[in-house]
Amino acid sequence: MKKRCLSLFMAVILTIVMAACGQQETAEKGTEETKEENNTESKEETSDNKLKFAYVVRDTGSIYSQYITDFEEACEEAGAESVIISYENDTAKWPDALENAVTVGADAVYSWPDDQSMADYAAKYYKEQGIPHCVMGIDAAEADCVMVGDQAAMGKQLAEQCAAWVEGNLGDESFEWALLEYTSAEHVAARSQAMEDTMTELCANGTQVAALEAQTL
């Protein structure tokens, strides 16, 4: 599913980039013949250049490595060059990471923010830069496209997997559990709530002792 979503993202971004190129070419019509010939020669010289897509991600290790691999493979399938930019688990480095994508000459950017303010900042920044941009996981009004899944369904599925582990390993034995939640974005908070509700429903022998905000750990 992730790779299909990334492939869809590539298709959307390619459409946006090509549309932008088409608008630029239309604006250039009606110029002097000599200028048109020079533009044609320039286009011929650069026709083999690949589009460059940047992925601004929290970290390049741990759980993020597979997302990065999927992104790189999707770029390769689309005939584009991939650039990975990490903000190193430090939200203070988010603006610099976004700017780095511009510095390396990215034709489009795919970003993974931690919260709503970061998503909105990125969307506004790239809109001002005129660079097509897709936000992962958190909606942002000014983004060109957003990749957001059914968070409640995801939360329910995660809790069901946890409940299955409890049943297989603890049986009816009493146990305590804590929820690692994410509430900084409304739609992501729905995932946390679904996890909590499903665990409570399926694990009657368990007692929830805490709910910890993931962003503060």
C-alpha positions in Angstrom: 0.0 0.0 0.0 2.8 2.4 0.9 4.5 1.9 -2.5 1.2 2.3 -4.4 0.6 5.6 -2.5 4.2 6.8 -3.3 3.7 5.9 -7.0 0.4 7.9 -6.9 2.3 10.8 -5.3 4.9 10.6 -8.1 2.2 10.7 -10.7 0.5 13.7 -9.1 3.8 15.6 -8.7 4.9 14.8 -12.2 1.6 16.2 -13.5 2.0 19.4 -11.4 5.6 19.8 -12.6 4.8 19.2 -16.2 1.8 21.6 -16.0 4.1 24.3 -14.6 6.6 23.7 -17.5 3.7 23.9 -19.9 2.6 27.3 -18.5 6.1 28.6 -18.7 6.4 27.5 -22.4 3.0 29.1 -23.1 4.2 32.4 -21.6 7.3 32.3 -23.8 5.2 32.1 -27.0 5.2 35.3 -29.1 8.8 36.2 -28.3 11.4 36.9 -31.0 12.3 34.1 -33.3 15.9 34.2 -32.3 15.0 33.8 -28.7 12.7 30.9 -29.5 15.6 29.2 -31.3 17.9 29.7 -28.3 15.3 28.3 -26.0 14.9 25.2 -28.2 18.6 24.6 -28.2 18.7 25.0 -24.4 15.8 22.5 -24.0 17.6 20.0 -26.3 20.8 20.3 -24.2 18.9 19.6 -21.0 16.2 17.2 -22.2 18.1 14.2 -20.7 18.2 15.8 -17.2 16.2 14.0 -14.6 13.7 15.6 -12.4 14.8 15.8 -8.8 12.5 14.9 -5.9 13.4 15.6 -2.3 12.1 13.7 0.7 12.4 15.7 4.0 12.2 13.1 6.8 12.7 13.0 10.5 15.5 10.5 10.6 17.3 8.2 8.2 17.4 5.2 10.5 15.0 3.0 12.5 11.4 2.8 11.2 12.1 5.5 8.6 14.6 3.5 6.6 11.8 1.5 4.8 9.9 4.6 3.9 13.1 6.1 2.4 13.7 2.9 0.4 10.2 3.0 -0.9 10.6 6.6 -1.9 13.9 5.9 -3.7 12.4 3.0 -5.6 9.3 5.0 -6.5 11.6 7.8 -7.8 13.6 5.4 -9.8 10.4 3.9 -11.4 9.3 7.4 -12.3 12.7 8.2 -13.9 13.5 10.9 -11.3 16.5 11.5 -9.0 15.8 11.1 -5.3 17.4 13.3 -2.5 16.9 12.4 1.1 17.1 15.2 3.7 16.9 14.6 7.4 16.1 17.1 10.2 17.7 14.6 12.6 14.9 14.3 15.1 15.3 18.0 15.9 12.2 20.1 15.0 14.3 23.2 15.3 16.1 22.1 12.1 12.9 21.7 10.1 13.2 25.1 8.4 16.8 24.5 7.4 15.9 21.0 6.1 13.1 22.5 4.0 15.5 25.1 2.6 18.1 22.5 1.8 15.6 20.9 -0.6 15.5 24.2 -2.5 19.3 24.5 -2.4 19.8 21.1 -4.0 17.5 22.1 -6.8 14.5 19.9 -6.0 11.7 20.0 -8.6 9.2 18.8 -6.0 9.3 18.0 -2.3 7.7 15.3 -0.2 7.8 16.1 3.6 7.0 14.3 6.8 6.3 16.8 9.5 5.8 16.0 13.2 2.8 18.3 13.9 0.3 20.7 12.4 2.5 23.8 12.7 5.3 22.1 10.9 3.0 20.9 8.1 1.5 24.4 7.7 5.0 26.0 7.7 6.3 23.6 5.0 3.2 24.1 2.8 3.4 27.9 3.0 7.2 27.9 2.4 7.1 25.8 -0.7 4.1 27.6 -2.1 6.1 30.8 -1.8 9.0 29.1 -3.5 6.8 27.9 -6.3 7.8 24.2 -5.7 5.2 21.4 -5.8 4.9 19.9 -2.4 3.2 16.9 -0.8 2.7 16.5 3.0 2.6 13.1 4.6 0.3 12.3 7.5 -1.0 15.7 8.3 -3.3 17.9 6.3 -2.1 21.3 5.3 -4.4 23.7 3.4 -1.6 25.3 1.2 0.1 22.0 0.2 -0.3 20.8 -3.4 -1.3 17.3 -2.2 -1.6 15.5 1.1 -1.1 11.8 1.8 -3.3 10.9 4.8 -4.6 7.4 5.6 -7.6 6.3 7.7 -6.0 7.0 11.1 -8.9 5.4 13.1 -8.7 2.2 11.1 -4.9 2.1 11.6 -5.3 2.6 15.3 -7.9 -0.2 15.5 -5.6 -2.6 13.6 -2.6 -1.8 15.8 -4.6 -2.4 18.9 -6.0 -5.7 17.5 -2.4 -6.9 16.9 -1.5 -5.9 20.4 -4.6 -7.7 21.8 -3.7 -10.8 19.8 -0.2 -10.8 21.4 -1.7 -10.5 24.8 -4.0 -13.4 24.3 -1.3 -15.6 22.9 1.3 -14.7 25.6 -0.7 -13.7 28.7 -4.0 -15.4 28.3 -6.4 -14.3 31.1 -3.5 -13.0 33.3 -4.0 -9.5 34.6 -1.6 -6.9 33.2 -1.1 -3.2 33.0 -0.6 -1.2 29.8 0.2 2.4 28.8 -0.7 4.2 25.6 1.9 6.1 23.6 -0.4 8.7 21.9 0.0 11.4 19.4 -2.4 14.3 19.8 -0.7 17.3 18.0 -2.8 16.8 14.9 -6.6 16.2 15.0 -6.7 13.4 12.5 -3.7 11.6 14.0 -5.3 11.9 17.4 -8.1 9.8 16.0 -5.6 6.9 15.7 -4.6 7.2 19.3 -8.2 7.2 20.5 -9.0 4.2 18.3 -6.0 2.3 19.9 -7.2 3.1 23.4 -10.8 2.2 22.7 -9.9 -1.1 21.0 -7.5 -2.2 23.7 -10.0 -1.4 26.4 -12.7 -3.4 24.5 -10.5 -6.5 23.7 -8.4 -6.7 26.8 -10.8 -6.9 29.7 -8.0 -8.3 31.9 -5.8 -5.3 31.3 -5.6 -2.0 33.1 -4.5 1.2 31.5 -2.1 3.0 33.8 -0.9 5.9 31.6 -1.3 7.8 28.3 2.0 9.4 27.3 2.3 12.0 24.6 4.9 10.7 22.0 6.1 14.2 21.1 7.3 14.9 24.6 9.4 11.7 25.0 
